[in-house]
Amino acid sequence: MSRTALIVDDSPSLRYLLAVTLQQDGFEVVEHDGPVQALLQLRDTPVDIVITDLVMPDMDGIAFVRALRGIDSCRFIPVLLATAAMHDSRKPEAKAAGVTGWIHKPFTPAAVLALVKRLVP
């Protein structure tokens, strides 16, 4: 059974690192450098997990997750928020928006895979 991950990040190097990590575990990976394009695709193409950055132009990761949760087919997709500086004050806001968990940058591929495997067996 094929699993698909969506990576949304304005950093090409982070998208690449996450994509290679997930592809080595058998995921098909879709990448977007911005949340607006990702939301358009999610309306038509289901995925098994979403990994998004917190700080992006146009829309931050928390606003992206709120919009994603407004799409019926995306209400229960696990969403991981990748960030280098997740202030404790924003964690309740992120959780309320529908974030499932956090990837703290810098991260190791093994740590990302361990977390993803818990959410998408």
C-alpha positions in Angstrom: 0.0 0.0 0.0 1.4 3.3 -1.0 1.8 6.1 1.5 1.9 9.8 0.5 3.5 12.7 2.4 3.0 16.4 1.7 5.9 18.7 2.6 5.2 22.4 2.7 8.2 24.6 3.4 9.8 27.6 1.7 13.3 26.2 2.2 14.3 23.9 -0.7 17.0 22.3 1.4 14.6 21.3 4.2 12.1 20.0 1.7 14.9 17.9 0.1 16.1 16.5 3.4 12.6 15.5 4.4 11.7 14.1 1.0 14.8 11.9 0.8 14.2 10.7 4.4 10.5 9.8 3.7 11.2 8.3 0.2 13.8 5.9 1.7 10.9 4.6 3.9 8.7 4.1 0.9 6.6 7.3 0.9 5.6 9.1 -2.2 6.4 12.7 -1.6 4.7 15.8 -2.8 6.4 19.2 -2.2 5.2 22.7 -2.1 7.1 25.9 -1.3 4.0 27.7 -0.1 0.8 26.8 1.7 -1.6 28.3 -0.8 -0.6 25.9 -3.6 -0.6 23.0 -1.1 -4.2 23.8 0.0 -5.4 23.8 -3.6 -3.8 20.4 -4.2 -5.2 18.9 -1.0 -8.8 19.6 -2.2 -8.2 17.1 -4.9 -5.4 14.8 -3.8 -5.5 12.9 -0.5 -2.3 12.4 1.5 -1.4 10.3 4.5 0.6 12.9 6.4 1.5 16.6 6.1 4.8 18.2 7.3 4.8 22.0 7.3 7.1 24.7 8.4 6.0 27.2 11.0 7.5 30.4 9.5 6.6 30.9 5.8 5.7 33.9 3.7 2.0 34.6 2.9 0.7 32.3 5.6 2.4 30.7 8.7 2.2 27.1 9.5 -0.5 27.4 12.1 -2.8 29.4 9.7 -2.1 26.7 7.1 -3.2 24.0 9.5 -6.4 25.8 10.3 -7.2 26.1 6.6 -6.3 22.5 6.0 -8.6 21.3 8.8 -11.4 23.2 7.0 -11.2 20.7 4.1 -13.4 17.8 4.9 -11.0 15.2 3.6 -8.2 16.6 5.7 -9.8 16.7 9.1 -8.0 13.7 10.4 -4.7 13.7 8.5 -1.7 13.8 10.9 0.1 17.2 10.6 3.6 17.8 11.9 4.9 21.3 12.4 8.6 21.7 11.8 10.3 24.6 13.5 13.6 25.8 15.0 11.9 28.1 17.5 8.6 26.8 18.8 7.8 29.1 21.6 5.8 27.5 24.4 3.3 30.3 24.0 2.4 29.2 20.5 2.1 25.5 21.3 -1.5 25.8 22.6 -2.4 27.8 19.4 -0.8 25.2 17.2 -2.6 22.3 19.1 -5.9 24.1 18.8 -5.4 24.6 15.1 -5.0 20.8 14.7 -1.3 20.2 14.8 -0.6 16.6 15.7 3.1 16.9 16.7 6.3 18.8 16.3 9.6 18.3 14.5 12.3 20.4 16.2 15.0 21.7 13.8 17.7 20.7 13.5 16.5 17.1 13.4 17.9 13.7 12.4 16.3 11.6 9.7 15.9 8.8 12.2 13.9 11.0 14.6 11.6 12.2 11.8 11.0 8.6 10.7 10.3 7.4 14.2 7.7 10.1 14.6 6.1 9.5 11.2 5.9 5.8 11.7 4.0 6.3 14.9 1.4 8.3 12.9 1.3 6.5 9.6 2.2 2.8 10.1 
